[in-house]
Amino acid sequence: MIKATKFFRKQAEKAERMAQATPDQEASQNLSNLAQAYRSQAAALKKNEKKSAKSKKKSGKKPGKVKGRA
């Protein structure tokens, strides 16, 4: 299974290559915008993944004394 961030980065690279190869100015600009959108989406996804990983670390219970036992 492909990771989503890696997929979006690859799509951004493809869109950027197509933008450079396209002679039509408007189509080239649209592809450049698409590449930027893919990169933004990958960055947001990565940031979200980091946040959830930190919250999982913090939510774990630490072993300690149990009340009511001697």
Contact map, one row per residue, 1 for C-alpha under 8 A:
1110000000000000000000000000000000000000000000000000000000000000000000
1111011000000000000000000000000000000000000000000000000000000000000000
1111111000000000000000000000000000000000000000000000000000000000000000
0111111100000000000000000000000000000000010010000000000000000000000000
0011111110000000000000000000000000000000111011000000000000000000000000
0111111111000000000000000000000000000000010000000000000000000000000000
0111111111100000000000000000000000000000000000000000000000000000000000
0001111111110000000000000000000000000110110000000000000000000000000000
0000111111111000000000000000000000000110010000000000000000000000000000
0000011111111100000000000000000000000000000000000000000000000000000000
0000001111111110000000000000000000100100000000000000000000000000000000
0000000111111111000000000000000001111110000000000000000000000000000000
0000000011111111100000000000000000100000000000000000000000000000000000
0000000001111111110000000000000000100000000000000000000000000000000000
0000000000111111111000000000001101100000000000000000000000000000000000
0000000000011111111100000000001100100000000000000000000000000000000000
0000000000001111111110000000000000000000000000000000000000000000000000
0000000000000111111111000001001000000000000000000000000000000000000000
0000000000000011111111000011111100000000000000000000000000000000000000
0000000000000001111111100001000000000000000000000000000000000000000000
0000000000000000111111100000000000000000000000000000000000000000000000
0000000000000000011111111011000000000000000000000000000000000000000000
0000000000000000000111111001000000000000000000000000000000000000000000
0000000000000000000001111111000000000000000000000000000000000000000000
0000000000000000000001111111100000000000000000000000000000000000000000
0000000000000000000000011111110000000000000000000000000000000000000000
0000000000000000001001011111111000000000000000000000000000000000000000
0000000000000000011101111111111100000000000000000000000000000000000000
0000000000000000001000001111111110000000000000000000000000000000000000
0000000000000000001000000111111111000000000000000000000000000000000000
0000000000000011011000000011111111100000000000000000000000000000000000
0000000000000011001000000001111111110000000000000000000000000000000000
0000000000000000000000000000111111111000000000000000000000000000000000
0000000000010010000000000000011111111100000000000000000000000000000000
0000000000111111000000000000001111111110000000000000000000000000000000
0000000000010000000000000000000111111111000000000000000000000000000000
0000000000010000000000000000000011111111100000000000000000000000000000
0000000110110000000000000000000001111111110000000000000000000000000000
0000000110010000000000000000000000111111111000000000000000000000000000
0000000000000000000000000000000000011111111100000000000000000000000000
0000100100000000000000000000000000001111111110000000000000000000000000
0001110110000000000000000000000000000111111111000000000000000000000000
0000100000000000000000000000000000000011111111100000000000000000000000
0000000000000000000000000000000000000001111111110000000000000000000000
0001100000000000000000000000000000000000111111111000000000000000000000
0000100000000000000000000000000000000000011111111100000000000000000000
0000000000000000000000000000000000000000001111111110000000000000000000
0000000000000000000000000000000000000000000111111111000000000000000000
0000000000000000000000000000000000000000000011111111100000000000000000
0000000000000000000000000000000000000000000001111111110000000000000000
0000000000000000000000000000000000000000000000111111111000000000000000
0000000000000000000000000000000000000000000000011111111100000000000000
0000000000000000000000000000000000000000000000001111111110000000000000
0000000000000000000000000000000000000000000000000111111111000000000000
0000000000000000000000000000000000000000000000000011111111100000000000
0000000000000000000000000000000000000000000000000001111111110000000000
0000000000000000000000000000000000000000000000000000111111110000000000
0000000000000000000000000000000000000000000000000000011111110000000000
0000000000000000000000000000000000000000000000000000001111111000000000
0000000000000000000000000000000000000000000000000000000111111100000000
0000000000000000000000000000000000000000000000000000000000111110000000
0000000000000000000000000000000000000000000000000000000000011111000000
0000000000000000000000000000000000000000000000000000000000001111100000
0000000000000000000000000000000000000000000000000000000000000111110000
0000000000000000000000000000000000000000000000000000000000000011111000
0000000000000000000000000000000000000000000000000000000000000001111110
0000000000000000000000000000000000000000000000000000000000000000111110
0000000000000000000000000000000000000000000000000000000000000000011111
0000000000000000000000000000000000000000000000000000000000000000011111
0000000000000000000000000000000000000000000000000000000000000000000111
